[in-house]
Amino acid sequence: MSQPPEAAACVRSFLRSREAIGTELAGTFPQFDSLEHVWEAVRAGELDRRARSATGFSYAVHGYGCRMTAPDGTEIDVDLLPDGSEVFDSWRLEVFARSVGASPTPPRNALIQACRDLVRQNILHEPHPEWFRIIKQ
């Protein structure tokens, strides 16, 4: 099934932004080598639930996940599965798209289809219906 090219571009941009923002945050907060380590550090009181780096990148640990924001407002939000892997859904992709000024925001069904196309390419995994995990290479 074909989806608008904007949906595929949005998902790929989300993945690139997740990597870039995580790398920037890891420069200040070494626990950002994995969100599982972030959660462990927050629970142990070694890392604040919310913080901002000197370069303007911020994070906020919430519920089962973490929202990471770049100085330009780019927002990445992911949840953690019990095994420590990061997952995201189409709602988080929509939030990301709005944060980077995508207009119009790609339709939810197109975002899901774009993710499933990446599942077929072995870039993502779909551990639960409409929830996607990045496959670490």
N, C-alpha and C positions, 0 to 999 in steps of 0.2 A: 504494500500500500504506500502511495506517495504522500508526502506531507509538504507543506510550504518550505522553501529553502530557509526561511527565517527561523523556523523551529530547529532545524539541524544546526544552524549557525549559533543559535542561542544556547543549545546544550553544549556544544564544543567550547563556546566562550565561557560558560559556567565552569567547565572542567579546567580550562586554562587559568581562570581567575582563582579557583580553589587552590590550585597549585601555587600560584604567585603570592596570594595573600598568606597562605600557610607558611611559605618560605620566609616572607617578610616578618611574620609574627615569631617564627622560630629564631630569628636573629636577636630578638629581645627576650623571648620566653622559650628556652630550650625544650620545654615539654611539648611544644607544637610539632615535634617530630611525628606525633600521632595524637589524635584526639582522645584515645584511650589514656594516654599519659597525662593529658590535660585534666581529664576527669579525676584520675588518681591523685594528682597534685591538688586539685580543688578540694577533694574529700579529705585529704591529709592536712589541709590548711597551709600548704606551701605555695599556693597560687590563688590570687583573688578570683572571685566569680566573674568579675568584670575588670577590664584594664585597657589602657591605651599605651601604645609605644611612643617613644620620642618622635618617631617618624609619622605618627598619626594613624597607624593601623590599630584597630581595636577588636576586642572579642567580648562576648557575653555568653557564659555557660548557662543553659536553661534546660528544664525538663530532662530530656534524654539526649540533648545535643548542644550545639554551639553555633552562635551567629558571629561571623567574622566580617569586618567592614574595612574597606580601604579608605584612605583620605578623600578620594573623589566620590565616596558614597556607594561604591560597588559593594553589594551585600551578598554574602554566601552563608547559607544556613544548612546545616546537616544534622542528622540524628545519629546516634550510635546504637548498633545492635548489641545483644549480650556478648557476642564474640569479639566486640571491639571494632568491628568494621563500620565505616561511615556509609550512610544511605541518605538519599534525597528523593523527593517526589515532585510531581508537576507543580504543586503549589509553591514549593521553594524555587523552582525554575521561574515561575511567574514573578515572584518577589524579586529575584535576581534581574529579570528582564526589565522590570520597572525601575530598579535601582540604576541601571545603565542607560535609561532613557529609550528603551525599545518602544517604538510606537508604529503600529499597534503591537501589543504584547501577543506573541503567537498563541493560538488557541490551545487549551489544555490537551485535547486529544492529539493535536499535532506534536506537542512536546513529548507526550507518552510514546507516540509512534517513532519519533526521532531517537528516543532512548532505546526503544526496542531494536531499531536498526543498529545501534551501537552494541547491543547485546549480541546480535548476530555476527558482528565484527570482533567479538571477544574483547571489547573495550569496557563494557559494563556487564553487570550480572543483575538479574531481577530476582532477589531472594524472596520477596513477597510481591503479590500483584501490585503493580504501579509504584513500587519502591525500587530504587536502583543503587547499586554499589559499584564503585570504581574498582576495576581489577588492577591490582598493583603489578607492574611489570618488573 
